[in-house]
Amino acid sequence: LNLKKIIMKSLSKLFALSAVSVLFLSSCGNKTAGQQSSSDSDSVAAAVDTVAQEKKTYEPGRGDLGVFDLRGPVKECKKDKLILSFNPEGQWTAENGKPIEKFYTGGVKRDKNGRINKGLLDKWGETYHEYHLDSKGLVTKIEFHDYLDGGNDVTYTYDADGYVATESDQGWGMDAVDEETGEEAKPVVTKYTILEKDSYGNWTKRKDQNGNITTRKITYYEE
């Protein structure tokens, strides 16, 4: 009997030690899992932030946005008294709340990529704006033609990031001619420096070489 009791007590102690070991290992395992879960969450959050940031990195030139130094899912752009509206494809649809067909009464012509290249201000096609775009959709020159006042060319250059760096205005009619020589006058060149950008990369504040400040308020389509 005594031997039997001794064996039973030994087995009880052994089971107790095994239970403690299991609990200890279980505890360590839970802690490790928790640490991994926290680490995984941080990694996922970082990845989401990276994707979000990448989604807000936009190249210029989609639709008609390259005509207005814009990029991204722009819905509306307000600059001074001018309000420009765009559809989700980036095509210019309205100016100051009026469809551009009210402005270009003779119609709008677009290239094979759906980008505007000509807007007729009369049904005869004698007064119009012609937009010259590069391969990226950035406007390099706008020709303004008026059957009464002649024409005017405005050309643009860009910086390494695709923003307008200079704007050269040839001038209308007599303004485009040097009064002394009678030859074509030198264009008026405006140089721009961007001061502020939003999260989509669009400039919201810039100045020219004379210190004049221009601001823009831009709203976007939800992605």
Accessible surface in RSA format (square Angstrom, percent):
REM  Atomic radii and reference values for relative SASA: ProtOr
REM  Chains: A
REM  Algorithm: Lee & Richards
REM  Probe-radius: 1.40
REM  Slices: 20
REM RES _ NUM      All-atoms   Total-Side   Main-Chain    Non-polar    All polar
REM                ABS   REL    ABS   REL    ABS   REL    ABS   REL    ABS   REL
RES LEU A   1   176.59  98.3 136.58  97.7  40.01 100.6 137.42  96.5  39.17 105.4
RES ASN A   2   113.76  78.5 110.39 106.7   3.37   8.1  27.48  66.1  86.28  83.4
RES LEU A   3   125.11  69.7 121.59  87.0   3.52   8.8 122.64  86.1   2.47   6.6
RES LYS A   4   137.85  67.2 134.33  82.4   3.51   8.4  79.86  71.9  57.98  61.8
RES LYS A   5   130.28  63.6 127.23  78.1   3.05   7.3  75.07  67.6  55.21  58.8
RES ILE A   6   106.36  60.5 104.91  78.2   1.45   3.5 105.98  76.3   0.38   1.0
RES ILE A   7    88.46  50.3  86.24  64.2   2.22   5.4  88.39  63.6   0.07   0.2
RES MET A   8   110.32  57.1 109.92  72.7   0.40   0.9  91.09  77.4  19.23  25.5
RES LYS A   9   140.18  68.4 136.90  84.0   3.28   7.8  82.19  74.0  57.99  61.8
RES SER A  10    62.35  52.7  53.69  71.6   8.67  20.0  33.93  72.3  28.42  39.8
RES LEU A  11    76.68  42.7  76.48  54.7   0.20   0.5  76.66  53.8   0.02   0.0
RES SER A  12    67.31  56.9  58.09  77.5   9.22  21.2  34.23  72.9  33.08  46.3
RES LYS A  13   144.85  70.7 140.97  86.5   3.88   9.2  87.74  79.0  57.11  60.8
RES LEU A  14   101.33  56.4  99.64  71.3   1.69   4.3 100.85  70.8   0.48   1.3
RES PHE A  15   138.34  69.2 133.68  82.8   4.66  12.1 134.19  81.4   4.15  11.9
RES ALA A  16    56.38  51.8  46.90  72.4   9.48  21.6  55.53  78.2   0.85   2.3
RES LEU A  17   118.45  66.0 117.36  84.0   1.09   2.7 117.58  82.6   0.87   2.3
RES SER A  18    53.94  45.6  47.23  63.0   6.71  15.4  32.66  69.5  21.28  29.8
RES ALA A  19    52.78  48.5  44.74  69.0   8.04  18.3  52.07  73.3   0.71   1.9
RES VAL A  20    94.26  62.0  93.44  84.6   0.82   2.0  93.70  81.4   0.56   1.5
RES SER A  21    57.50  48.6  52.80  70.5   4.70  10.8  27.62  58.8  29.88  41.9
RES VAL A  22    96.02  63.2  94.27  85.3   1.74   4.2  95.01  82.6   1.01   2.7
RES LEU A  23   126.27  70.3 121.99  87.3   4.28  10.8 122.33  85.9   3.94  10.6
RES PHE A  24   131.40  65.7 125.13  77.5   6.27  16.3 130.88  79.4   0.51   1.5
RES LEU A  25   122.01  67.9 114.50  81.9   7.51  18.9 114.93  80.7   7.08  19.1
RES SER A  26    55.93  47.3  43.37  57.9  12.57  28.9  28.06  59.8  27.87  39.0
RES SER A  27    68.24  57.7  60.36  80.6   7.87  18.1  28.10  59.8  40.14  56.2
RES CYS A  28    54.39  41.1  50.66  56.5   3.73   8.8  25.72  65.2  28.68  30.9
RES GLY A  29    38.83  47.9   0.00   N/A  38.83  47.9  34.15  93.7   4.68  10.5
RES ASN A  30   103.79  71.6  94.66  91.5   9.13  22.0  26.67  64.2  77.12  74.5
RES LYS A  31   143.30  69.9 131.97  81.0  11.32  27.0  84.48  76.0  58.82  62.7
RES THR A  32    66.37  47.2  66.29  67.2   0.08   0.2  42.00  56.4  24.37  36.8
RES ALA A  33    55.41  50.9  49.37  76.2   6.04  13.7  51.88  73.1   3.53   9.3
RES GLY A  34    39.36  48.5   0.00   N/A  39.36  48.5  33.53  92.0   5.83  13.1
RES GLN A  35   108.36  60.6  98.84  72.2   9.52  22.7  42.24  89.9  66.12  50.1
RES GLN A  36   106.23  59.4 103.42  75.6   2.81   6.7  32.81  69.8  73.42  55.7
RES SER A  37    64.43  54.4  57.90  77.3   6.53  15.0  29.04  61.8  35.39  49.6
RES SER A  38    64.31  54.3  56.70  75.7   7.61  17.5  33.01  70.3  31.30  43.9
RES SER A  39    63.07  53.3  57.28  76.4   5.79  13.3  27.89  59.4  35.17  49.3
RES ASP A  40    85.99  60.2  85.17  84.8   0.82   1.9  23.88  56.2  62.11  61.9
RES SER A  41    65.82  55.6  55.88  74.6   9.94  22.9  35.29  75.1  30.53  42.8
RES ASP A  42    95.31  66.8  88.40  88.0   6.92  16.4  29.67  69.8  65.64  65.5
RES SER A  43    68.54  57.9  57.19  76.3  11.35  26.2  37.06  78.9  31.48  44.1
RES VAL A  44    93.26  61.4  90.98  82.4   2.28   5.5  93.23  81.0   0.03   0.1
RES ALA A  45    53.13  48.9  46.39  71.6   6.75  15.3  52.65  74.1   0.49   1.3
RES ALA A  46    56.66  52.1  49.73  76.7   6.93  15.8  55.17  77.7   1.49   4.0
RES ALA A  47    54.34  50.0  46.63  72.0   7.72  17.6  53.82  75.8   0.52   1.4
RES VAL A  48    89.75  59.1  87.23  79.0   2.52   6.1  89.26  77.6   0.49   1.3
RES ASP A  49    96.33  67.5  90.80  90.4   5.53  13.1  27.88  65.6  68.44  68.3
RES THR A  50    73.41  52.2  68.09  69.0   5.31  12.7  48.59  65.3  24.82  37.5
RES VAL A  51    80.48  53.0  80.48  72.9   0.00   0.0  80.48  69.9   0.00   0.0
RES ALA A  52    47.53  43.7  43.42  67.0   4.11   9.4  46.79  65.9   0.74   1.9
RES GLN A  53   116.34  65.1 114.20  83.5   2.14   5.1  43.78  93.2  72.56  55.0
RES GLU A  54   112.80  64.8 100.61  76.1  12.19  29.0  40.42  78.2  72.38  59.1
RES LYS A  55   104.04  50.8  93.80  57.6  10.24  24.4  59.97  54.0  44.07  46.9
RES LYS A  56    74.80  36.5  70.30  43.1   4.50  10.7  27.80  25.0  47.00  50.1
RES THR A  57    96.54  68.7  74.73  75.8  21.81  52.0  64.88  87.1  31.66  47.9
RES TYR A  58    45.48  21.2  37.21  21.2   8.27  21.5  39.08  29.4   6.40   7.9
RES GLU A  59   137.31  78.8 124.96  94.5  12.35  29.4  62.09 120.1  75.22  61.4
RES PRO A  60    16.96  12.4   8.44   7.7   8.53  31.0   8.44   7.0   8.53  53.0
RES GLY A  61     0.76   0.9   0.00   N/A   0.76   0.9   0.76   2.1   0.00   0.0
RES ARG A  62    90.52  38.0  84.58  43.1   5.94  14.1  69.68  95.2  20.84  12.6
RES GLY A  63    11.24  13.9   0.00   N/A  11.24  13.9   5.33  14.6   5.91  13.2
RES ASP A  64     0.38   0.3   0.04   0.0   0.34   0.8   0.34   0.8   0.04   0.0
RES LEU A  65     0.00   0.0   0.00   0.0   0.00   0.0   0.00   0.0   0.00   0.0
RES GLY A  66     0.57   0.7   0.00   N/A   0.57   0.7   0.19   0.5   0.37   0.8
RES VAL A  67    16.13  10.6   2.53   2.3  13.60  32.8   2.53   2.2  13.60  36.9
RES PHE A  68    43.37  21.7  32.08  19.9  11.30  29.4  39.14  23.7   4.23  12.1
RES ASP A  69    13.84   9.7   8.96   8.9   4.88  11.5   9.94  23.4   3.89   3.9
RES LEU A  70     0.72   0.4   0.13   0.1   0.59   1.5   0.18   0.1   0.54   1.5
RES ARG A  71    17.42   7.3  17.16   8.7   0.26   0.6   1.11   1.5  16.31   9.9
RES GLY A  72     1.97   2.4   0.00   N/A   1.97   2.4   0.43   1.2   1.53   3.4
RES PRO A  73    16.52  12.0  16.11  14.7   0.40   1.5  16.15  13.3   0.37   2.3
RES VAL A  74     0.33   0.2   0.00   0.0   0.33   0.8   0.00   0.0   0.33   0.9
RES LYS A  75   103.82  50.7 102.72  63.0   1.10   2.6  46.01  41.4  57.81  61.6
RES GLU A  76    48.24  27.7  47.99  36.3   0.25   0.6   5.21  10.1  43.03  35.1
RES CYS A  77     3.87   2.9   3.25   3.6   0.62   1.5   0.00   0.0   3.87   4.2
RES LYS A  78    83.40  40.7  80.21  49.2   3.19   7.6  30.90  27.8  52.50  55.9
RES LYS A  79    63.62  31.0  63.04  38.7   0.58   1.4  21.17  19.1  42.45  45.2
RES ASP A  80   127.94  89.6  83.02  82.6  44.92 106.2  39.01  91.8  88.93  88.7
RES LYS A  81   192.99  94.1 173.91 106.7  19.08  45.4 124.84 112.4  68.14  72.6
RES LEU A  82    56.60  31.5  54.50  39.0   2.11   5.3  55.43  38.9   1.17   3.1
RES ILE A  83    56.07  31.9  56.07  41.8   0.00   0.0  56.07  40.4   0.00   0.0
RES LEU A  84    10.04   5.6  10.04   7.2   0.00   0.0  10.04   7.0   0.00   0.0
RES SER A  85    23.79  20.1  23.79  31.8   0.00   0.0  14.64  31.2   9.15  12.8
RES PHE A  86     4.01   2.0   0.00   0.0   4.01  10.4   0.03   0.0   3.98  11.4
RES ASN A  87    34.58  23.8  31.66  30.6   2.92   7.0  17.67  42.5  16.92  16.4
RES PRO A  88    78.45  57.2  65.11  59.4  13.34  48.5  66.34  54.8  12.11  75.3
RES GLU A  89   109.41  62.8 101.50  76.8   7.92  18.9  54.90 106.2  54.52  44.5
RES GLY A  90     0.00   0.0   0.00   N/A   0.00   0.0   0.00   0.0   0.00   0.0
RES GLN A  91    46.41  25.9  46.41  33.9   0.00   0.0   3.46   7.4  42.95  32.6
RES TRP A  92     8.73   3.5   7.00   3.4   1.73   4.1   7.00   3.7   1.73   2.8
RES THR A  93    51.69  36.8  44.73  45.3   6.96  16.6  38.98  52.4  12.70  19.2
RES ALA A  94    14.66  13.5  14.66  22.6   0.00   0.0  14.66  20.6   0.00   0.0
RES GLU A  95    41.42  23.8  38.08  28.8   3.35   8.0   5.20  10.1  36.22  29.6
RES ASN A  96    78.04  53.8  57.30  55.4  20.74  49.9  25.05  60.3  52.99  51.2
RES GLY A  97    63.58  78.4   0.00   N/A  63.58  78.4  34.86  95.7  28.72  64.3
RES LYS A  98   140.02  68.3 138.96  85.3   1.05   2.5  81.31  73.2  58.71  62.5
RES PRO A  99    65.81  48.0  65.15  59.4   0.67   2.4  65.45  54.0   0.37   2.3
RES ILE A 100     3.64   2.1   3.58   2.7   0.07   0.2   3.64   2.6   0.00   0.0
RES GLU A 101   106.59  61.2  98.96  74.9   7.63  18.2  55.16 106.7  51.43  42.0
RES LYS A 102   145.81  71.1 125.60  77.1  20.20  48.1  69.72  62.8  76.09  81.0
RES PHE A 103    77.06  38.6  65.36  40.5  11.70  30.4  70.67  42.8   6.40  18.3
RES TYR A 104     1.09   0.5   0.22   0.1   0.88   2.3   0.00   0.0   1.09   1.3
RES THR A 105    91.04  64.8  60.98  61.8  30.06  71.6  56.36  75.7  34.68  52.4
RES GLY A 106    25.77  31.8   0.00   N/A  25.77  31.8   4.32  11.8  21.45  48.0
RES GLY A 107    26.15  32.3   0.00   N/A  26.15  32.3  25.84  70.9   0.31   0.7
RES VAL A 108    40.88  26.9   9.04   8.2  31.84  76.7   9.04   7.9  31.84  86.4
RES LYS A 109   112.19  54.7 108.33  66.5   3.86   9.2  66.09  59.5  46.10  49.1
RES ARG A 110    78.30  32.9  47.55  24.2  30.76  73.2  28.37  38.8  49.93  30.3
RES ASP A 111    47.68  33.4  32.27  32.1  15.41  36.4  26.70  62.8  20.97  20.9
RES LYS A 112   202.19  98.6 153.51  94.2  48.67 115.9 108.87  98.0  93.31  99.4
RES ASN A 113    93.36  64.4  62.37  60.3  30.98  74.6  16.35  39.3  77.01  74.4
RES GLY A 114    20.09  24.8   0.00   N/A  20.09  24.8  18.67  51.2   1.41   3.2
RES ARG A 115    39.30  16.5  39.30  20.0   0.00   0.0   0.53   0.7  38.77  23.5
RES ILE A 116     0.07   0.0   0.07   0.1   0.00   0.0   0.07   0.1   0.00   0.0
RES ASN A 117    47.55  32.8  46.86  45.3   0.69   1.7  17.08  41.1  30.47  29.4
RES LYS A 118    51.44  25.1  51.44  31.6   0.00   0.0  11.10  10.0  40.34  43.0
RES GLY A 119     0.00   0.0   0.00   N/A   0.00   0.0   0.00   0.0   0.00   0.0
RES LEU A 120    22.16  12.3  22.16  15.9   0.00   0.0  22.16  15.6   0.00   0.0
RES LEU A 121    51.81  28.9  34.77  24.9  17.03  42.8  34.77  24.4  17.03  45.8
RES ASP A 122    18.41  12.9  16.02  15.9   2.39   5.7  16.25  38.2   2.16   2.2
RES LYS A 123   162.45  79.2 129.49  79.5  32.95  78.5  74.16  66.8  88.28  94.0
RES TRP A 124   179.68  72.1 148.04  71.7  31.64  74.3 130.53  69.6  49.15  79.7
RES GLY A 125    25.48  31.4   0.00   N/A  25.48  31.4  10.92  30.0  14.56  32.6
RES GLU A 126    93.19  53.5  82.07  62.1  11.12  26.5  27.02  52.3  66.18  54.0
RES THR A 127    17.91  12.7  17.91  18.2   0.00   0.0  15.73  21.1   2.18   3.3
RES TYR A 128    37.61  17.6  37.61  21.4   0.00   0.0  11.75   8.8  25.86  31.9
RES HIS A 129    26.89  14.7  26.89  18.7   0.00   0.0  12.62  13.0  14.26  16.6
RES GLU A 130    51.03  29.3  51.03  38.6   0.00   0.0   3.00   5.8  48.03  39.2
RES TYR A 131    16.28   7.6  10.66   6.1   5.63  14.6   2.18   1.6  14.11  17.4
RES HIS A 132    61.92  33.8  57.16  39.7   4.76  12.2  38.20  39.4  23.72  27.6
RES LEU A 133    43.35  24.1   9.37   6.7  33.98  85.4   9.44   6.6  33.92  91.3
RES ASP A 134    53.54  37.5  37.52  37.3  16.01  37.9  30.95  72.8  22.59  22.5
RES SER A 135   114.34  96.6  74.54  99.5  39.80  91.7  60.23 128.2  54.12  75.8
RES LYS A 136   132.70  64.7 123.60  75.8   9.10  21.7  74.90  67.4  57.80  61.6
RES GLY A 137     0.55   0.7   0.00   N/A   0.55   0.7   0.00   0.0   0.55   1.2
RES LEU A 138     8.04   4.5   8.04   5.7   0.00   0.0   8.04   5.6   0.00   0.0
RES VAL A 139     1.27   0.8   1.27   1.2   0.00   0.0   1.27   1.1   0.00   0.0
RES THR A 140    52.77  37.5  49.81  50.5   2.96   7.1  38.07  51.1  14.70  22.2
RES LYS A 141    60.98  29.7  60.98  37.4   0.00   0.0  18.60  16.7  42.38  45.1
RES ILE A 142    13.43   7.6  13.43  10.0   0.00   0.0  13.43   9.7   0.00   0.0
RES GLU A 143    28.42  16.3  28.42  21.5   0.00   0.0   1.78   3.5  26.63  21.7
RES PHE A 144    44.46  22.2  43.89  27.2   0.58   1.5  43.89  26.6   0.58   1.6
RES HIS A 145    56.58  30.9  55.24  38.4   1.33   3.4  37.75  38.9  18.82  21.9
RES ASP A 146    37.93  26.6  32.33  32.2   5.60  13.2   2.40   5.7  35.53  35.4
RES TYR A 147   140.64  65.7 103.01  58.6  37.63  97.9  75.45  56.7  65.19  80.4
RES LEU A 148   136.75  76.2 104.74  74.9  32.01  80.5 106.11  74.5  30.63  82.4
RES ASP A 149    90.65  63.5  80.18  79.8  10.47  24.7  19.91  46.8  70.74  70.6
RES GLY A 150    41.80  51.6   0.00   N/A  41.80  51.6  37.71 103.5   4.09   9.2
RES GLY A 151    30.29  37.4   0.00   N/A  30.29  37.4  13.00  35.7  17.29  38.7
RES ASN A 152     9.91   6.8   4.98   4.8   4.92  11.9   3.41   8.2   6.50   6.3
RES ASP A 153    53.85  37.7  51.42  51.2   2.43   5.8   9.69  22.8  44.16  44.0
RES VAL A 154    10.50   6.9  10.50   9.5   0.00   0.0  10.50   9.1   0.00   0.0
RES THR A 155    53.01  37.7  52.27  53.0   0.74   1.8  38.71  52.0  14.30  21.6
RES TYR A 156    39.11  18.3  28.75  16.4  10.36  27.0  10.81   8.1  28.30  34.9
RES THR A 157    74.49  53.0  70.63  71.6   3.85   9.2  70.83  95.1   3.66   5.5
RES TYR A 158    50.27  23.5  19.99  11.4  30.29  78.8  19.77  14.9  30.50  37.6
RES ASP A 159    62.28  43.6  45.67  45.5  16.61  39.3  34.50  81.2  27.78  27.7
RES ALA A 160   112.34 103.3  63.48  98.0  48.86 111.1  76.25 107.4  36.09  95.6
RES ASP A 161    92.33  64.7  79.15  78.8  13.18  31.2  17.12  40.3  75.21  75.0
RES GLY A 162    10.64  13.1   0.00   N/A  10.64  13.1   9.62  26.4   1.02   2.3
RES TYR A 163     9.21   4.3   9.21   5.2   0.00   0.0   2.50   1.9   6.71   8.3
RES VAL A 164    13.39   8.8   9.33   8.4   4.06   9.8   9.33   8.1   4.06  11.0
RES ALA A 165    26.40  24.3  23.39  36.1   3.01   6.9  24.82  34.9   1.58   4.2
RES THR A 166    28.34  20.2  28.34  28.7   0.00   0.0  23.67  31.8   4.66   7.0
RES GLU A 167    46.57  26.7  46.04  34.8   0.53   1.3   0.72   1.4  45.85  37.4
RES SER A 168    21.40  18.1  19.51  26.0   1.89   4.4   4.89  10.4  16.51  23.1
RES ASP A 169    50.83  35.6  49.93  49.7   0.90   2.1  12.63  29.7  38.20  38.1
RES GLN A 170    35.31  19.7  31.78  23.2   3.53   8.4  18.15  38.6  17.16  13.0
RES GLY A 171    15.17  18.7   0.00   N/A  15.17  18.7  14.82  40.7   0.35   0.8
RES TRP A 172    94.52  37.9  91.16  44.1   3.36   7.9  72.70  38.8  21.81  35.4
RES GLY A 173    35.67  44.0   0.00   N/A  35.67  44.0  31.29  85.9   4.39   9.8
RES MET A 174   149.06  77.2 140.55  93.0   8.50  20.2 108.55  92.3  40.51  53.7
RES ASP A 175   109.09  76.4  88.81  88.4  20.28  48.0  22.31  52.5  86.78  86.5
RES ALA A 176    16.92  15.6  16.41  25.3   0.50   1.1  16.41  23.1   0.50   1.3
RES VAL A 177    53.14  35.0  47.98  43.4   5.16  12.4  47.98  41.7   5.16  14.0
RES ASP A 178    54.19  38.0  50.25  50.0   3.94   9.3   7.93  18.7  46.26  46.1
RES GLU A 179   166.31  95.5 127.13  96.2  39.17  93.3  48.06  93.0 118.25  96.5
RES GLU A 180   168.10  96.5 129.31  97.8  38.79  92.3  50.31  97.3 117.79  96.2
RES THR A 181    88.52  63.0  55.98  56.8  32.53  77.5  61.57  82.7  26.95  40.7
RES GLY A 182    52.70  65.0   0.00   N/A  52.70  65.0  26.48  72.7  26.22  58.7
RES GLU A 183   119.73  68.7 114.14  86.4   5.59  13.3  38.47  74.4  81.26  66.3
RES GLU A 184   136.28  78.2 107.69  81.5  28.58  68.1  31.55  61.0 104.72  85.5
RES ALA A 185    20.95  19.3  16.81  25.9   4.14   9.4  18.62  26.2   2.33   6.2
RES LYS A 186   189.64  92.5 170.33 104.5  19.31  46.0 114.06 102.7  75.58  80.5
RES PRO A 187    56.25  41.0  44.64  40.7  11.61  42.2  44.86  37.0  11.39  70.8
RES VAL A 188   106.55  70.1 101.42  91.8   5.13  12.4 105.81  91.9   0.74   2.0
RES VAL A 189    61.67  40.6  48.61  44.0  13.06  31.5  48.61  42.2  13.06  35.4
RES THR A 190    29.55  21.0  29.55  30.0   0.00   0.0   7.67  10.3  21.88  33.1
RES LYS A 191   122.55  59.8 120.98  74.2   1.57   3.7  63.19  56.9  59.36  63.2
RES TYR A 192    42.99  20.1  22.88  13.0  20.11  52.3   8.32   6.2  34.67  42.7
RES THR A 193    75.79  53.9  71.98  73.0   3.81   9.1  43.64  58.6  32.15  48.6
RES ILE A 194    43.61  24.8  19.48  14.5  24.14  58.2  19.48  14.0  24.14  65.5
RES LEU A 195    74.09  41.3  42.61  30.5  31.48  79.1  46.10  32.4  27.99  75.3
RES GLU A 196    92.66  53.2  86.20  65.2   6.46  15.4  32.04  62.0  60.62  49.5
RES LYS A 197   102.58  50.0  70.24  43.1  32.34  77.0  40.24  36.2  62.35  66.4
RES ASP A 198    40.70  28.5  24.03  23.9  16.66  39.4  30.74  72.3   9.96   9.9
RES SER A 199    68.90  58.2  44.58  59.5  24.32  56.0  46.88  99.8  22.02  30.8
RES TYR A 200    29.44  13.7  28.89  16.4   0.55   1.4  11.00   8.3  18.44  22.7
RES GLY A 201    18.82  23.2   0.00   N/A  18.82  23.2  18.18  49.9   0.64   1.4
RES ASN A 202     0.13   0.1   0.13   0.1   0.00   0.0   0.00   0.0   0.13   0.1
RES TRP A 203     2.32   0.9   2.28   1.1   0.04   0.1   2.28   1.2   0.04   0.1
RES THR A 204    31.32  22.3  28.86  29.3   2.47   5.9  22.44  30.1   8.88  13.4
RES LYS A 205    66.27  32.3  66.27  40.7   0.00   0.0  14.71  13.2  51.57  54.9
RES ARG A 206    19.53   8.2  19.53  10.0   0.00   0.0   0.84   1.2  18.69  11.3
RES LYS A 207    81.59  39.8  80.79  49.6   0.81   1.9  24.93  22.4  56.67  60.4
RES ASP A 208    19.61  13.7  15.02  14.9   4.59  10.9   2.51   5.9  17.10  17.0
RES GLN A 209    98.71  55.2  56.71  41.4  42.00 100.0  49.23 104.8  49.48  37.5
RES ASN A 210   115.24  79.5  80.37  77.7  34.87  84.0  23.49  56.5  91.75  88.7
RES GLY A 211    44.88  55.3   0.00   N/A  44.88  55.3  25.85  70.9  19.03  42.6
RES ASN A 212    87.67  60.5  81.37  78.6   6.30  15.2  26.24  63.1  61.43  59.4
RES ILE A 213    85.75  48.8  52.74  39.3  33.01  79.6  52.74  38.0  33.01  89.6
RES THR A 214    31.33  22.3  29.36  29.8   1.97   4.7   6.06   8.1  25.27  38.2
RES THR A 215    75.93  54.0  72.31  73.3   3.62   8.6  38.90  52.2  37.03  56.0
RES ARG A 216    17.06   7.2   5.99   3.1  11.07  26.4   3.72   5.1  13.34   8.1
RES LYS A 217   137.94  67.3 132.39  81.2   5.55  13.2  82.51  74.3  55.44  59.1
RES ILE A 218    21.27  12.1   0.44   0.3  20.82  50.2   0.44   0.3  20.82  56.5
RES THR A 219    59.85  42.6  56.35  57.1   3.50   8.3  56.64  76.1   3.21   4.9
RES TYR A 220    42.38  19.8  20.52  11.7  21.86  56.9  20.52  15.4  21.86  26.9
RES TYR A 221    57.37  26.8  53.77  30.6   3.59   9.3  44.07  33.1  13.30  16.4
RES GLU A 222   177.90 102.1 142.32 107.7  35.58  84.7  62.78 121.4 115.12  94.0
RES GLU A 223   116.34  66.8  41.20  31.2  75.14 178.9  53.20 102.9  63.15  51.6
END  Absolute sums over single chains surface
CHAIN  1 A    14736.8      12306.5       2430.2       8494.5       6242.3
END  Absolute sums over all chains
TOTAL         14736.8      12306.5       2430.2       8494.5       6242.3
